[in-house]
Amino acid sequence: MKAAGMGDLTIDELVAMKIQGVTPEYVRELHDQGLHPDADILVAFRVQNVTAAYIHELRGLGFNPGPDEIIAFKVQNVSADYVRGLKEVGIQPNPDEILALKVQGVTPAYIKELRAAGLNPDADQVIAMKVQGITPAYIHDLHELGLKPDGDDLVGMKVQGVSPEYVREIQATGLKPGGDDLIAMRVQGVTAEYIKALQAAGFKVNIDDVVSAKVQDITPEFIEKVRQHGFKDLDLDKLIELKRLNILEPHADI
């Protein structure tokens, strides 16, 4: 071991290295790859079955992972073929991104399907889409409904629970919201039933009207209450103003 450059080892380190099968030849092979790990790293390498050939393959793909990254790669079963597959579908990830992609179960085939759907995501966007369970089928269904969201919009829509069914129901009311509109509507709890209720009350609403009305809690009951107090032919803006100012509340509450 001293001849291989491993001097000043403690008894515990020597025992651990011997138990894990760390040999002088193994140390020299790692040195040939430009690595000079200490005893702890050598033991960890052997526990994870890190070979000099494995490190050589990784470096042949254009990046130079350090000892901790190499161990993490092995733990997550990152192979040279996996990294090569990512590069072949246009992803040029750094070591941290490779690990995150593998942890989330992102495959080159998944990325290829996203690209076939017209997207051009980077590594971070791919990870976010996989975390949120965005599938090519989900993207296809949105496209069928006339929506062309990018990667960030897709993540936002999925986070807020914007489903193709929700889009279809909103479109059936006559509104044609885009991705940002749908996110805002879902955040505020706007439903197709709510829109229909406003329309049934005689309002020709657009997307901004609907969101503003929901934020101010303009309900069919409130609209009826306003009309019972003799306010006729008010537009939605005036209804919102009445609600904001508590005009219809009892005097004791004003």
C-alpha positions as CSV (number, residue, x, y, z in Angstrom):
1,M,0.0,0.0,0.0
2,K,2.9,2.4,0.8
3,A,4.3,1.6,-2.7
4,A,0.9,2.5,-4.2
5,G,1.0,5.9,-2.4
6,M,-1.1,5.0,0.6
7,G,1.1,5.8,3.5
8,D,0.2,6.7,7.1
9,L,-2.8,4.4,7.2
10,T,-4.3,3.6,10.6
11,I,-4.9,0.0,11.7
12,D,-8.7,0.6,11.4
13,E,-8.3,1.9,7.8
14,L,-6.1,-1.1,6.9
15,V,-8.6,-3.5,8.3
16,A,-11.6,-1.8,6.5
17,M,-9.7,-1.8,3.2
18,K,-8.7,-5.4,3.5
19,I,-12.3,-6.4,4.4
20,Q,-13.7,-4.6,1.3
21,G,-11.0,-6.0,-1.0
22,V,-9.1,-2.8,-1.6
23,T,-5.8,-3.9,-3.2
24,P,-2.7,-2.0,-4.2
25,E,-3.5,-2.8,-7.8
26,Y,-7.0,-1.3,-7.4
27,V,-5.4,1.9,-5.9
28,R,-3.0,2.2,-8.8
29,E,-5.9,1.8,-11.4
30,L,-7.7,4.7,-9.7
31,H,-4.5,6.7,-9.8
32,D,-4.2,6.1,-13.5
33,Q,-7.6,7.7,-13.8
34,G,-6.3,10.8,-12.1
35,L,-8.0,10.0,-8.7
36,H,-6.2,9.9,-5.4
37,P,-8.9,8.9,-2.9
38,D,-8.2,8.5,0.8
39,A,-9.0,5.3,2.7
40,D,-12.6,6.2,3.3
41,I,-13.3,6.9,-0.3
42,L,-11.5,3.7,-1.4
43,V,-13.7,1.7,0.9
44,A,-16.8,3.4,-0.3
45,F,-15.8,2.8,-3.9
46,R,-15.4,-0.9,-3.3
47,V,-18.6,-1.2,-1.4
48,Q,-20.4,0.3,-4.4
49,N,-18.4,-1.7,-6.9
50,V,-16.8,1.4,-8.5
51,T,-14.2,0.2,-11.0
52,A,-11.6,2.1,-12.9
53,A,-13.3,1.1,-16.1
54,Y,-16.6,2.7,-14.9
55,I,-14.8,6.0,-14.2
56,H,-13.1,5.8,-17.5
57,E,-16.4,5.4,-19.3
58,L,-17.9,8.4,-17.5
59,R,-15.0,10.6,-18.3
60,G,-15.2,9.5,-21.9
61,L,-18.6,11.2,-22.1
62,G,-17.2,14.7,-21.5
63,F,-17.4,15.4,-17.8
64,N,-15.2,14.8,-14.8
65,P,-17.2,13.7,-11.7
66,G,-15.5,13.8,-8.3
67,P,-15.4,10.9,-5.9
68,D,-18.6,11.8,-4.1
69,E,-20.4,12.2,-7.4
70,I,-19.0,8.8,-8.7
71,I,-20.3,7.1,-5.5
72,A,-23.7,8.8,-5.9
73,F,-23.8,7.7,-9.6
74,K,-23.2,4.1,-8.6
75,V,-25.8,4.2,-5.8
76,Q,-28.4,5.4,-8.3
77,N,-27.2,2.9,-11.0
78,V,-26.2,5.6,-13.4
79,S,-24.5,3.9,-16.3
80,A,-22.5,5.4,-19.2
81,D,-25.2,4.1,-21.5
82,Y,-27.8,6.2,-19.6
83,V,-25.8,9.3,-19.8
84,R,-25.1,8.7,-23.5
85,G,-28.8,8.2,-24.1
86,L,-29.6,11.6,-22.5
87,K,-27.0,13.3,-24.7
88,E,-28.5,11.6,-27.8
89,V,-31.9,13.2,-27.1
90,G,-30.4,16.7,-26.7
91,I,-29.9,16.9,-22.9
92,Q,-26.4,18.0,-21.9
93,P,-26.7,17.5,-18.1
94,N,-24.1,18.2,-15.4
95,P,-23.5,15.6,-12.7
96,D,-26.2,17.0,-10.3
97,E,-28.8,17.0,-13.2
98,I,-27.9,13.4,-14.1
99,L,-28.5,12.3,-10.6
100,A,-31.8,14.2,-10.4
101,L,-33.0,12.8,-13.7
102,K,-32.1,9.2,-12.6
103,V,-33.7,9.6,-9.2
104,Q,-37.0,10.8,-10.8
105,G,-36.9,7.9,-13.3
106,V,-36.4,10.1,-16.3
107,T,-35.4,8.0,-19.3
108,P,-34.2,9.1,-22.8
109,A,-37.4,7.6,-24.2
110,Y,-39.5,10.0,-22.0
111,I,-37.5,13.0,-23.2
112,K,-37.8,11.8,-26.8
113,E,-41.6,11.7,-26.4
114,L,-41.6,15.2,-25.0
115,R,-39.7,16.4,-28.0
116,A,-42.1,14.6,-30.3
117,A,-44.9,16.6,-28.6
118,G,-43.2,19.8,-29.7
119,L,-41.4,20.7,-26.5
120,N,-37.7,21.5,-26.2
121,P,-37.1,21.2,-22.4
122,D,-33.8,21.5,-20.6
123,A,-32.8,19.2,-17.8
124,D,-34.6,21.2,-15.0
125,Q,-37.8,21.4,-16.9
126,V,-37.7,17.6,-17.7
127,I,-37.2,16.9,-14.0
128,A,-40.1,19.2,-13.0
129,M,-42.4,17.6,-15.5
130,K,-41.6,14.1,-14.4
131,V,-42.1,15.1,-10.7
132,Q,-45.5,16.4,-11.6
133,G,-46.4,13.3,-13.6
134,I,-46.8,15.1,-16.9
135,T,-47.1,12.4,-19.6
136,P,-47.1,12.7,-23.4
137,A,-50.8,11.8,-23.3
138,Y,-51.5,14.8,-21.1
139,I,-49.7,17.1,-23.5
140,H,-51.5,15.5,-26.5
141,D,-54.9,16.0,-24.8
142,L,-54.2,19.7,-24.2
143,H,-53.0,20.1,-27.8
144,E,-56.3,18.5,-29.0
145,L,-58.1,21.3,-27.0
146,G,-56.1,24.0,-28.8
147,L,-53.6,24.7,-26.1
148,K,-49.8,24.8,-26.8
149,P,-48.2,25.3,-23.4
150,D,-44.5,25.3,-23.0
151,G,-42.6,23.3,-20.3
152,D,-43.1,25.9,-17.5
153,D,-46.8,26.3,-18.3
154,L,-47.3,22.6,-18.3
155,V,-45.7,22.3,-14.8
156,G,-47.8,25.2,-13.5
157,M,-51.0,23.7,-15.0
158,K,-50.3,20.3,-13.5
159,V,-49.5,21.7,-10.1
160,Q,-52.8,23.5,-10.0
161,G,-54.7,20.4,-11.2
162,V,-55.6,21.7,-14.6
163,S,-56.9,18.6,-16.4
164,P,-58.1,18.2,-20.0
165,E,-61.6,17.6,-18.5
166,Y,-61.4,21.0,-16.7
167,V,-60.3,22.7,-19.9
168,R,-63.1,21.1,-21.8
169,E,-65.7,22.2,-19.2
170,I,-64.5,25.8,-19.2
171,Q,-64.4,25.9,-23.0
172,A,-68.0,24.7,-23.1
173,T,-69.0,27.9,-21.4
174,G,-67.8,29.9,-24.4
175,L,-64.5,31.1,-22.9
176,K,-61.2,30.2,-24.5
177,P,-58.5,30.6,-21.8
178,G,-54.8,30.1,-22.3
179,G,-52.4,28.3,-20.0
180,D,-51.9,31.3,-17.7
181,D,-55.6,31.9,-17.6
182,L,-56.4,28.4,-16.6
183,I,-53.8,28.4,-13.8
184,A,-55.3,31.7,-12.5
185,M,-58.8,30.2,-12.7
186,R,-57.8,27.1,-10.8
187,V,-56.0,29.0,-8.2
188,Q,-59.2,31.0,-7.4
189,G,-61.4,28.0,-7.6
190,V,-63.3,29.0,-10.7
191,T,-65.5,26.2,-12.0
192,A,-67.6,25.9,-15.2
193,E,-70.7,25.9,-12.9
194,Y,-69.6,29.3,-11.5
195,I,-69.2,30.8,-14.9
196,K,-72.6,29.4,-16.0
197,A,-74.2,30.9,-12.9
198,L,-72.8,34.4,-13.8
199,Q,-74.0,33.9,-17.4
200,A,-77.4,32.8,-16.2
201,A,-77.6,36.0,-14.1
202,G,-77.3,38.0,-17.4
203,F,-73.6,38.8,-17.4
204,K,-71.4,38.4,-20.6
205,V,-68.2,37.7,-18.8
206,N,-64.6,37.3,-20.1
207,I,-61.8,35.5,-18.3
208,D,-60.6,38.5,-16.3
209,D,-64.2,39.2,-15.2
210,V,-64.7,35.7,-13.9
211,V,-61.4,35.7,-11.9
212,S,-62.1,39.1,-10.4
213,A,-65.7,38.1,-9.5
214,K,-64.4,34.9,-7.8
215,V,-61.7,36.8,-5.9
216,Q,-64.4,39.1,-4.5
217,D,-66.8,36.3,-3.8
218,I,-69.5,37.5,-6.2
219,T,-72.0,34.7,-5.9
220,P,-75.4,34.2,-7.5
221,E,-76.9,34.8,-4.0
222,F,-75.1,38.1,-3.7
223,I,-76.3,39.1,-7.2
224,E,-79.9,38.3,-6.2
225,K,-79.5,40.3,-3.0
226,V,-78.3,43.3,-4.9
227,R,-81.3,43.2,-7.2
228,Q,-83.7,42.8,-4.3
229,H,-82.4,46.1,-3.0
230,G,-83.4,47.8,-6.2
231,F,-80.1,47.9,-7.9
232,K,-80.9,47.1,-11.5
233,D,-78.7,46.7,-14.6
234,L,-75.4,46.8,-12.8
235,D,-72.4,45.5,-14.6
236,L,-69.9,43.2,-12.9
237,D,-67.5,46.0,-12.1
238,K,-70.2,47.8,-10.1
239,L,-71.2,44.6,-8.3
240,I,-67.6,44.1,-7.3
241,E,-67.4,47.6,-6.0
242,L,-70.6,47.1,-4.0
243,K,-69.1,44.0,-2.5
244,R,-65.8,45.6,-1.7
245,L,-67.5,48.5,0.1
246,N,-70.0,46.4,2.0
247,I,-72.8,48.6,0.8
248,L,-75.5,46.0,1.5
249,E,-74.3,45.1,4.9
250,P,-76.4,46.2,8.0
251,H,-75.5,49.7,9.3
252,A,-74.1,48.2,12.5
253,D,-71.6,46.2,10.5
254,I,-70.4,49.2,8.3
